[in-house]
């Protein structure tokens, strides 16, 4: 009789059910923000560049969900879609709803009917539009461009004084049933805080100030030039370089988060040029030579220096006359036209690539 033997194979077990393929969807929308500029509501966001598997996206749609009503957001939100390029930054403008309106917005990306995860809901309470700064002017200074403007927004009212604590009434004698008096019962102690109660966070203090914006003459405004809130109606832009031209706008800032600001002041544009003169040369000295007077000086340290000019007054008190102009790095010159028999007084100036000339050096004199 034949016997069949079956050997158990090691590692053999039951195979599980196959997993469904992972669904490829776009990455979520990022940098979703609500802000107010003047009498307009701005919704901004950045579209995703890739899908959940890392593949590059083509043109896609972004679905915006928005509501100004209280209740379940998904049920109440109105939906609009917009075709965008991958990675594109979008800013949508629309009229501002009535002050006090609570606006809620969320977004999701959609590719071929496949939506991304929905973004978080951002909220803004519309405010009365602040007034734009006025009378913006630009002034050229040696170190940059100076902006000045006026603020038409009335200052906030001063805080109301805290009420003085009222003196507790002292209880008097309480008549008893027999006509005698009995001491009043002590007042009950105020209830202490519940051990589970949480302190309500105080609202952030209001912001009141200005932001300065700058753009090239053929460009657009982006972020503030300096995100420090300016308290004064004055700003100096020291980052400009000679030959550059810029346009500026100033906005009144009422809130940073969410952003609530005015429209820009009337735009002002200007080019910047170097008007800072070099320092006056130092170390000027004179020496008599057989064929004239030699004038020498120490080299000036300015990087944009072009040359030096030498002036003579003979006798002192006469109008100065330029007797020489030499390029850097030369630091001496011979004056063969010095007047003999009288005192000759010399000064030296430095000048730069923009044509700015320094003050005259300390005078030195000699009598040929």
Steps between C-alpha positions, in 0.01 A plus 500: 500500500642833401518767767501866402699726733447875499775720643407838635679771313653763733370855477182403320190686616179651379540799265293803599254684281668728244510867598334753269741731316571826679286781363710779352365847587652849482684640798294752704476872430742701717533855638126561498431845648218751534588869522336838464645789300289810506148406390604168338524146630805304379529121488849370426645150467772297327404205279686169548775391260488125552263210570506275803737258321748781420409527131482843341157650445376671190232768490258437785198651671471650847162485668433781747235452768363816661219598731399795717236303691529321831466124508646193334769629264487220242122526468480880484808582291455620144747343256687664213781355289795659324749350255859563606852393410692276742672709768320818391435764769148642465340809652124544451336835576132568565292771668520503877182384679339719764719574806464230762439222247684178586642346182625140498696347211667165425649350183590172335679409176325282241658303212277292270228492763738385775507754787783559745448522873317817590700781655420636841230768524630857522284777645483879474261747660458794261579844643411853391762587234780710650596816314809496280798719599518831316756744358777245442828672405852377417818685588850419383750464787870404501418156644177418313145616426288653777121448495256724688119485514203601713255275686130588453376231740386640836694372800327233708308623804688475829417195708221546750624531858449196719207543742596559862401210725194597699523477877305204634199601707552429869206299623327656800334331788213272414198531726416174676155364577515631861618841395866423578763535235703216349816525291448468127615183330841537335480534122554183305843460342500541123511169316847397392587400147391161389793259492413414138442858380745636242609863486370684196797632298512877467463635145815623334550878531392689188766600250522860387776604267626491143665270249711629210488318165747537213497383139719549193355735242394206282402264785232449765483530877562183699592480867565807717847644464542467878252295702567704813185702573592868465355729766617828342403645160861477383729239347847502343579234243875446529506189280482692170805520276605783266330477162197304630142625457220393736133571565362504855163456668409529868204324666341546838512175696211414733571128555778256411319169556277499310639779287283814490651803332399807302552566133839648411569868517534670164808342347831687494791402273860619496846404387790490741835658433806543713505844663739413783824690460831336591683602814741790471861390438737508795875524542542786250853637490703735280870510417702755303675364194739669261233518231187558710300371796427132561163425666441152647226331708393165645289269282125506571336162583172531303449214254327715235762776502606631156754771573614813681487873428763745625413865566723801567430837659777755453503705708262342760152655477496500123244272328640144470631399159522140388857430397482125440274192487657156528355145494533243776732357623720809442551692827735783404531773239746779413378855458747681275282811482517591870532874556834611641534759771155435652343231717343217296228304685401153372201272563410158350157345434396146396222411253321172417342326201169689551680835489462571872786717625617502859557798722841661471779363711663702772705772326878503492711793385845578367686813380712430186 
